[in-house]
């Protein structure tokens, strides 16, 4: 009869044993309740019954056990038939019933939260597994793409050098366009590989005293051909004095060169024909500051907070579009150096991308801010 009321399916040996344990507790408590005067309340012992049911059975079974315990506790006021109970006896029974209901509710809430936590943990494990698979796939794919790209670039270089015969001026232009396109693709592939590696392993820096002014000049020189092809001029300034000077920071020269390259290419790509991209190097308090200014169409205000997010390209009318990875990688590098990076609109037209890095106080030439 008791098993029919609980309606607990005997799925496994453990649940079968739990059913018998619950039945034994019910029999024990009923015996104590009905062999003693109603003034003695043993219904509190049903709390153990409720806790066991909620720990090992379903939520529905837990509530049925709770209701059963509360009902049997009140039923003792009727059986064995004594009448004329005092107020204290009835109050004690009602308090016991309330305690059982609260215990059932708290046990049910605890079970619910535990199940929710378990589901979230399972989802996190699944997401981590999917992330790992995705990162392994991207890493393998980008690594495999580099080999044919490098081979194609070397073949184009051989054609340009005349290894396969004389090259006409028109063919030289075509080959140069192909070389630039393949180099851009190779750079994009390397950027994707670096970003996923940085996200999983963290950016590994090889720091030493480096001069931001030298890096700016070297990077600007390597991008002269690109700027010329876009009819954009590049210039470097040193704040108000316009006098070249060293700006020493403790950083990774190769990674900082990528920062300058990404920001300058971004400025060149978003500048109109005949435009100009300016690099301003200056010292502000205990930081060295770099500003890259262009005269493009500017940035939509709603897009400013998202420019350095991964794969974000924006919807503005700036002329060129990209993968949305260059600025994200730039932010990764600056963050790893303990610096800050930002973007804002330039008045009356254009955009400014800037970053700050802490001054290297023990540099060969101490900075003067």
C-alpha positions, -999 to +999 in steps of 0.1 A: +000+000+000+028+024+009+047+016-023+016+022-043+012+057-027+047+067-034+046+054-070+084+051-070+096+030-099+122+004-090+147+012-117+178+000-100+190-019-069+200+014-052+165+028-056+150-005-045+170-003-013+160+033-008+123+023-011+127-003+017+147+022+038+119+048+035+093+021+043+112+011+074+114+048+086+077+053+081+069+021+100+092+032+128+078+067+131+041+054+129+048+029+157+063+056+179+035+080+171+006+057+177+019+038+207+025+071+226+000+098+236-006+125+210+012+150+232+045+134+222+053+144+186+076+121+167+066+136+133+099+155+132+116+122+124+099+124+089+125+151+081+151+123+076+125+105+053+122+137+033+159+143+030+166+107+018+138+109-007+150+142-022+186+129-023+179+096-041+145+098-058+127+121-081+114+156-072+078+143-074+086+114-051+102+139-027+070+160-025+048+129-021+070+118+009+067+153+024+029+153+021+028+117+035+048+127+065+027+159+072-006+139+067+005+111+091+015+137+117-019+153+116-037+120+114-024+111+148-049+137+162-077+114+150-063+080+157-063+063+182-095+082+188-088+104+219-107+136+219-103+169+238-068+177+229-054+208+244-042+238+224-005+230+230-009+195+215-026+208+183+000+237+181+029+212+184+014+191+156+009+221+133+044+233+140+058+198+132+038+198+099+051+233+090+087+221+097+081+191+074+068+213+046+097+238+050+121+209+050+105+195+018+106+229+001+142+236+010+153+201+000+135+206-033+151+240-039+185+226-031+179+197-055+168+222-082+199+243-077+222+213-078+206+201-110+210+235-125+246+237-115+252+202-130+236+213-163+257+244-164+289+224-157+279+200-184+273+228-209+307+244-199+324+211-205+307+208-239+316+244-248+352+239-237+354+207-258+339+225-288+363+255-283+392+231-282+381+213-313+376+247-331+409+260-321+427+229-331+410+230-365+418+267-370+454+262-359+458+232-382+441+249-412+460+281-409+493+262-405+486+241-436+476+272-456+509+289-450+529+263-470+512+268-504+511+306-499+548+307-493+554+285-523+532+308-545+551+339-532+585+323-540+573+314-575+561+350-581+595+363-569+612+340-593+591+353-622+598+389-612+636+382-611+635+369-646+644+333-637+618+320-662+625+345-689+622+382-697+592+400-679+574+428-696+565+460-677+528+450-678+536+415-665+557+431-637+527+451-626+505+420-626+531+400-607+535+428-582+498+429-576+498+391-572+527+392-547+510+419-526+477+399-526+495+367-515+514+386-488+482+401-475+466+366-474+497+352-457+496+380-432+459+373-425+465+336-420+493+344-396+471+368-377+444+342-373+469+317-361+484+342-336+451+353-323+439+318-315+473+309-300+471+341-278+436+333-267+446+298-256+481+301-244+485+338-238+507+362-257+544+354-250+565+385-250+603+387-254+608+421-238+638+444-239+644+482-241+630+493-274+627+527-290+592+534-303+605+561-326+628+536-344+600+511-348+577+538-362+603+549-387+611+513-398+574+504-401+566+535-420+595+528-445+582+492-452+547+506-459+559+534-483+550+513-514+515+505-501+509+542-493+522+553-526+499+529-545+470+544-525+483+579-531+485+585-493+514+602-477+530+591-444+546+614-419+560+612-384+559+640-358+572+643-322+546+663-304+549+701-302+587+702-305+588+683-338+624+673-328+632+636-332+639+618-300+639+584-284+609+570-266+620+539-247+597+513-235+602+477-221+586+457-249+587+431-276+601+449-307+585+424-332+550+426-316+552+464-313+561+465-350+529+446-357+510+472-337+524+501-358+519+481-390+482+473-382+474+509-372+492+524-402+476+500-427+443+507-411+449+545-416+461+540-452+431+518-461+407+543-447+423+574-462+410+590-494+432+595-525+456+623-518+451+619-481+477+618-453+484+595-423+503+611-395+521+593-366+525+615-335+550+603-309+550+621-275+555+616-238+526+621-214+534+619-177+548+584-171+536+570-205+548+572-241+519+579-264+514+571-301+487+586-322+479+575-357+457+601-375+439+598-408+416+620-428+390+594-437+353+595-431+356+589-394+339+563-372+303+560-363+298+568-326+280+535-319+309+515-333+337+531-312+333+507-282+334+476-305+364+484-328+389+462-310+366+432-307+374+401-327+359+399-362+342+433-358+342+452-391+316+479-385+290+493-408+305+528-414+311+542-449+349+541-445+363+529-478+381+497-470+370+467-450+390+439-435+388+407-415+382+425-382+413+408-367+440+434-370+427+457-344+418+428-321+454+415-323+467+450-317+447+453-285+460+419-274+496+431-279+491+464-261+472+448-232+501+423-228+525+452-225+504+468-198+493+496-220+460+511-231+446+515-266+416+536-279+401+552-309+381+584-314+370+607-342+392+635-354+379+670-360+368+682-385+372+648-403+390+615-398+399+591-370+426+588-344+439+555-331+462+558-301+479+537-275+501+543-244+529+523-229+547+528-196+580+547-199+611+525-195+628+544-167+662+527-169+665+531-207+699+541-222+686+576-226+662+586-198+630+601-213+621+637-207+583+642-206 
